[in-house]
Amino acid sequence: MTPRTLFVDDGDLAHTHRVERVIHPGRKHAENPVLAREAPWEEKLICGGTVRHEEGGYRMWYQSYGRRTYLNLYATSADGIAR
């Protein structure tokens, strides 16, 4: 299988040759949602986070609204699904 790379904008492709833009539709996991509220300060999850595969696992930075302020949160997972 050919590795996939997410190009965020056209600037990343502007000076690249022999590259094809392919959009792969997202798929929901069967056990959706895989991220759920666990702590009192996570009153309202804003799951538009960034997920990265790093050091043999997955890291996610996301936001929550709680205690009358926005919070930056961090989650890790070995497989990207289970905690």
Secondary structure as UniProt FT lines:
FT   HELIX           10..12
FT   TURN            13..15
FT   TURN            30..31
FT   TURN            40..41
FT   STRAND          44..54
FT   TURN            55..56
FT   STRAND          57..66
FT   TURN            67..68
FT   STRAND          69..77
//
